[in-house]
Amino acid sequence: MKKIKHKNILTLLLLFISVAARSASVDTVVIYSHSMHKNVKCVVIMPDSYSNDSLHYPVVYLLHGWSGDYSSWVTYCPDLLKAIDRNKVIAVCPDGDYDSWYFDAPLDSTMKYETNVAVEVPAYIDAHYRTIKDRYARAITGLSMGGHGALYLAIKHKDIFGAAGSMSGGVDFRPFSDKWGIKKYLGDYSSHKENWDRNVVINLVDSLQNGDLKIIFGCGVNDFFINVNRALHQKLLDKKIDHDYVERPGEHNWDYWNNAIQFQLLFFHNFFVANKALH
């Protein structure tokens, strides 16, 4: 009996090692931004199968929220790596600085996170990883400030991204004009209204046609961004732009985002499969 028990323990140990060896791997890379003349860090997460084959993979870009950084998703989202393995995608987590909101700031030429995240980072990733270099193999999503950034960048760069999402996104930050340092980059709302109007997602929707992007977004019903997300949903309905919109119990926290990312990655997985970017 003792030999059988030891054999069972050894079998379980080998199984554990085998599973661990097949788990997603994480790189931290430094990308030089020519637009901002500085190095920017970025996390790259590869699915478990990446090291075992020569296939090329679609990419999902994950943007962090206000006060976060490139490491936020892997630090605070415990189920992320399993979801990446399950959906067979590469995930890229760029740094959007503390409070950039992912636009090229009209009042600060050193803040060009639209150019960096939408152009420079994908170019680097495509050059250094086995990616599928096509908009139908790229999606972008994010939380809070990053939710705004993801939809903002996808709408403005439809040649780069084919699908976009947002979780608890600040998709219209004008009602919060005194918060989060936004006026450092856009100016005071009362005297620079045009800057604000030009850089909110809900207004960029006017440039969308149905079918331009595959869109998914959602918000917790107890989140302070719920009303602006409902307004975006209604505007998309009015314009007859197809999209998935989800409301469920939740607040502006990692419990909500850890759950939401599971559904969004599946949504993007299905988009990639439909466009033959994933089998």
MOJOZI-V349847 format. One record per backbone hydrogen bond with DSSP energy under -0.5 kcal/mol. NH is the residue of the N-H (numbers start at 1). CO is the residue of the C=O. Records with the same first field share a line. If there is no record, write none. Layout:
NH = CO, CO
This chain:
5 = 1
6 = 2
7 = 3
8 = 4
9 = 5
10 = 6
11 = 7
12 = 8
13 = 9
14 = 10
15 = 11
16 = 12
17 = 13
18 = 14
19 = 15
20 = 16
21 = 17
22 = 18, 19
23 = 20
25 = 46
27 = 44
29 = 27, 42
31 = 29, 40
33 = 38
34 = 32
37 = 33
38 = 33
40 = 31
42 = 29
43 = 93
44 = 27
45 = 91
46 = 25, 44
50 = 47
52 = 49
53 = 49, 50
57 = 130
59 = 137
60 = 90
61 = 59, 139
62 = 92
63 = 61, 141
67 = 98
68 = 65
72 = 69
75 = 71
76 = 72
77 = 73
78 = 76
80 = 77
83 = 79
84 = 80
85 = 81
86 = 82
87 = 83
88 = 84, 85
89 = 84
90 = 58
91 = 45
92 = 60
93 = 43
94 = 92
95 = 41
96 = 94
100 = 96
103 = 100
105 = 103, 111
107 = 185
108 = 105
111 = 108
112 = 110
113 = 103
116 = 112
117 = 113
118 = 114
119 = 115
120 = 115
121 = 116
123 = 119
124 = 120
125 = 121
126 = 122
127 = 123
128 = 124
129 = 125
131 = 129
132 = 57
133 = 131
134 = 132
137 = 134
138 = 135
139 = 59
140 = 163
141 = 61
143 = 63
144 = 167
146 = 143
147 = 144
148 = 144
149 = 145
150 = 146
151 = 147
152 = 148
153 = 149
154 = 150
155 = 151
156 = 152
157 = 153
158 = 155
160 = 157
161 = 157
162 = 135, 138
163 = 138
164 = 214
165 = 140
166 = 216
167 = 142
168 = 218
170 = 144
171 = 169
176 = 173
177 = 174
179 = 176
182 = 179
184 = 181
185 = 182
186 = 182
187 = 183
191 = 188
192 = 188
195 = 192
196 = 192
197 = 193
198 = 194
199 = 195, 196
200 = 197
202 = 171
203 = 200
204 = 200
205 = 201
206 = 203
207 = 204
208 = 205
212 = 209
214 = 162
215 = 213
216 = 164
217 = 244
218 = 166
219 = 246
221 = 248
222 = 250
223 = 220
226 = 223
229 = 225
230 = 226
231 = 227
232 = 228
233 = 229
234 = 230
235 = 231
236 = 232
237 = 233
238 = 234
239 = 235
240 = 237
241 = 236
242 = 240
244 = 215
246 = 217
248 = 219
253 = 251
257 = 253
258 = 254
259 = 255
260 = 256
261 = 257
262 = 259
263 = 259
264 = 260
265 = 261
266 = 262
267 = 263
268 = 264
269 = 265
270 = 266
271 = 267
272 = 268
273 = 269
274 = 270
275 = 271
276 = 273
277 = 272
278 = 272
